[in-house]
Amino acid sequence: MRLDPAGEGPLAGEGLDLAGCYELCRWVQKGHSRTYYFSTSLFPAEVRPHVHALYAFMRYADEIVDNPGATTLDEQLTGLRYFEEETLAAVAGEPVANPVLRAFANTVLLRGIGPDLIEAFMRSMKMDTGIFRYPTYENLEEYTYGSAAVVGLMMCRVIGATDEAANPHAEALGVAMQLTNFLRDVREDWARGRVYLPLEDLERFGYAEEELGRGVVDERFVELMRLEISRARGLYRVAGEGMRYIPRGRRYPVVVAGRLYEAILDRIEAQGYDVFTKRAQTSLPHKLRVAGACAWGDPKELVARVRASGKPGGVAIHG
């Protein structure tokens, strides 16, 4: 599903009011990410549209490089630069046609998302047009800061986690979720010409990157995956330590999202680390069980959610 608001079909933005732009963003998120959409649905009504807008903004940029069609790398880079210029213009209050950006700009304004975070995100997106391998994990961290840690910081603004002590935990959750995606999507990334597993890790276990293309699952690959899974789980632990900084009534969906993404690592292990012939994913019944366990595991949060459910929600419109 290409995001093309200027084209034909359900993503055409002509004639949409602001509420319609937010609804389009919800449709984008629902169509692209079942796990994240499920978690987003657990937020209070006044928060959900802003999460939809943030997701759709990120997805729009991601689609330029992940589903480029016949466009060249130079054309993808040009497209990202134009999208960044249009985004910053929208955030500055200039009228834009892109309905995703109209909703996102409203969220940026209402939630206080700084342009530095937007620019850092776009910088990593542009890296995908010229960097296809990462020699070390430290090199990969340069990419994941903008593509994932920054997303955690944006989410802090969206859900109202104002204590700066929350920042490193939010960054850790963003990176942990992206590392999980990297491990789940090894085959898809290889098909796009990319390897997000640090080359030093492949070398450590004597596993050649060409073997990723052949889908070789042996003892070397298993040990490699165990290392990467351990790294991701360490970040999930850091993220979990910061949940106390999220306002009551809003931390539950974040806890659920973290647990569900970490469960993808469990699925990878359960299927013998074979990420080439099977896609590691969780079922709806599993999602519901996790959501229930998280709810009953924190009674105070459950009470806060019940109290908040009686408050009016909806999307605030600026101007």
N, C-alpha and C positions, 0 to 999 in steps of 0.2 A: 504494500500500500504506500504509494508515493505521496508525500505531502506537497500539494501543489494548489495553494489557495487561489491562484490566478487562473486555474484551469477549470475543466468541467467536473461535475460530480459533487459529492457531499462536502468536499473541502473548499468549494468555491465560496469566497467570502463576500461577494457583492450583496449589499442590502442587509447585512447582519448588523444588529445593534450590539452593544457591549455584552449583554446577557447571551446573545446568540454566539458571540465569539468564544465566550467561556464554555458554552455547550459544545461547540466544535472541538475545543481542547479536551473536553471530557471524552468525546467520541474518539479522538486520536489516542488518548491514553488507554481507553478500553480496548481498542483495536490492536495495540502494540504490546501491552504488558499486563497479562492477567494477574500476576502476583502483585505487582505494584498497585494496580488498579484496585484489587481486593483490599489491600492495606489502606489505600486512600479513602475507600468508602467508609472506613471506620472513624475518620475525622469528623468533628462537628461540622454542621452544614456551612458555617461561615468560613471554614478553612478549606474545604474540599475544592471549590473552584480555583483557588490560588495554587493548589498543588497540581491540578489539571493543567493550568496555564504554564507553570514551571516545567512540567513534563513535556508538554507539546513544544515549547520553545527549544528544549534540549533535543527533542526528537527531530525537529525540523532540521537543525544543524547536522545532526548525526546522519540523517538520510542523504544529505548531499554527498557524503563520502562513503556511506555503507551501501547505498543503492544508487550508484551514479549513472546507471544506464550506459549510454554510449559516450558520456562526457569524459574528457581527458583529465589527468591530474591537474593540469594548469587551469582547466575550466572549473574544476571543483574548487580549487583555491580561490579563483575569482568569485565563484558563487558564495563562498564563505565570507569573503571580504565584503561583498555587497550586502549579505545578510547581516553582518556585524554593523555596517554603516546604517542600514535600515533600522536595526534594533536600537542603536544609540539615538537615532533620530526620533524614534517612537518614544523612548524613555525621556527625551528632552521636550516632549510635548508636540512634536510635529505630526501631522496627519499621515498615516501610512495605510496602504490597501490591505496588507497582510493581516487577516483576522487573528492569527496566532499571536502576532506581535502587538496587536491592539489590546488583547487580553493580558498578555505578559507585561506590557508597559504599565497597565493599570495596577497590576499586582506589585510591580517594582515600586511604583509610587506609594501605594498604600502600605506596603510592608517594609519599605526602607532598604531595598536591595541596592547596594552601591555599584556604580559602573565598573569599578575595579574587579568585582567578581565576574561580571559579564565578560569583560575583556580577557580575564584569565581562562574562562571556559572556552571562549572562541580561539584563544591561542593554542589550546590543546587540540581543538577540532582541526585547526590548520596543520598541526603536526602530522595528522593522518594522511596528508597529501604528499608528504616528503620523507617521513620517518616510518620504516616498516619493521625494524628490529631494534631491540633494546639490549645492549651488551650486559648491563648489570641491573639489579633491582633499583639502585639509586637512580639510574637513567630513567627507568620506568616511572619512578616517583615524580619526576618532572612532568610527565604526561598526566599521571593520575591526580596530581594536585588540581589542575584545571578541569579535568574531565570528571572528577568524582569528589575530591575533598571540597572543592568550591560548591558543589551541589549540596553537600551537607550543610555548608555555611548559609546558602540561600534558604534551605529548609528551616534553619533556625529562625531566620527572619519571618518566614511564612507562618510558622506555628507559634511565634512569640517567645522563643527562648532567648531572652535578652542578656543573660549573664554571660560574659565573655569566657568564663570558665567552661562553658559548654562547647566552645569551638573545637578544641582538639578531639573531643569525643565525636562530634558531628563529622569532622573530617575523617576520623577512623571508620565510621559507619559507611560513609560514601565510598571510601577506597575498598573496604571489605566487600561491599556489594559489587563493585566493579571487578575486583579480582575473582569473585565467584563467577561473574559473567564470563570472564576470560577463560576460566577453567571449563565451564560448560560449553563455550563456543569455540573451542580450539579448531575444530574442523571448518566452521564457517569463516573464521578469521584467516585460516590458511588459504581458503578459496579466494579471499580478497587480497592475498599477497602479504598478509601481516602475521607476525608472531609476537604475541604479548608476553610469552614466557621468557624471562631473562635468559639470554644465551649462556651466561656463566652457569646457570642452573642446569641447562641441558648438557653442557660440557662436563659438569661435575659428575653426572651419572653416565657419561659416555653415550648419550642419546643424540643423534644427528637431527637437525631440523627437517631434513628431507623425509625422515621417518614419520613426521607428523602428517605429511601428505599421503603416506601409505597407510596411515592408521595403525601403526605398530604398537600393540599393547603387550609389553613384557615386563620383567622384573625391573628393568631400568626405568621404564615409563611410570610404573607404579610408585617407585621411590621418588621420582620427580614430582608426581602429583601429590604424594604425601607431604613433601616439603612445602609445596604451594598451598595446600589445604591448611597446613599448620600455620602458615603465615597469615592467611585470611582469618582463621579462627582467633588468632591472637588479636587481630584488629576488632573482631566482633566483641571480644572481652573488654577491650578499651572502650568501645562504644557503649556497652552495657553499663559501665561505671558512670556514665554521664547522663543517664536517664533522669536523674533527680533534678537536673537543671531545666527540664521541660515542664511547662505549667501543667498542673493537674487537669485532667480531662482531655489532654492532648498527647500525652506520652504513650498511651495504649497503642495507637496505630503504628508508632515508630517501633515499639517493642515487637509487635506482630511482624512488621516488615523485616526487621533484623532476623527474627526467628525463622521466618519463611525462606529468606535468602540463604541463611546458614543451613537450612534443611536441604538445599540443593547440593551442598557438599556431602551430606549424608547419602543422598541418592547416588552421587558419583561413586562413593565408596561401595554402596550396596550393589552397583552394577559392575563391580570389578574394575573400576577406573576407566571403563570403556566409554569415552566421550565421542567416539567416532561413529559408532553404529546406533547409539541410543542417545536421545536427548534427556538429560537429567532435569526432571521437573516434578512438581508436587501436584497432587490431585485436589479437587475442590473439597472432598471430605477431609483430607489432611489439613487443608487451610482452615476449615471450620474447627477442627480439633485443636489446632494451634491457637486460634483466636479465642476459643473457650478456655483453654488452659491459661493463657495470658490474662484473661479477664479475671478468673477466679484466683489467680496468683497474686493479685494486687487489689484487695477489696476497696481500699481508699480511692483508687483510680476509678473503680466501677461506680462508687458513690458520686464522685465528681462528674462523671459522664452522665449519670442519670439527672443530676441537678442541672447540668448544662443543656440537656436535651430540651428543656422547657423554654430556653431563651430563643428569641428570634434570630434567624440566620439569613443567608442570602449574600449576594455579591454587592459590595459597596461600589458605587459609580462616582468617579471623581469628575468635578467640573460642572 
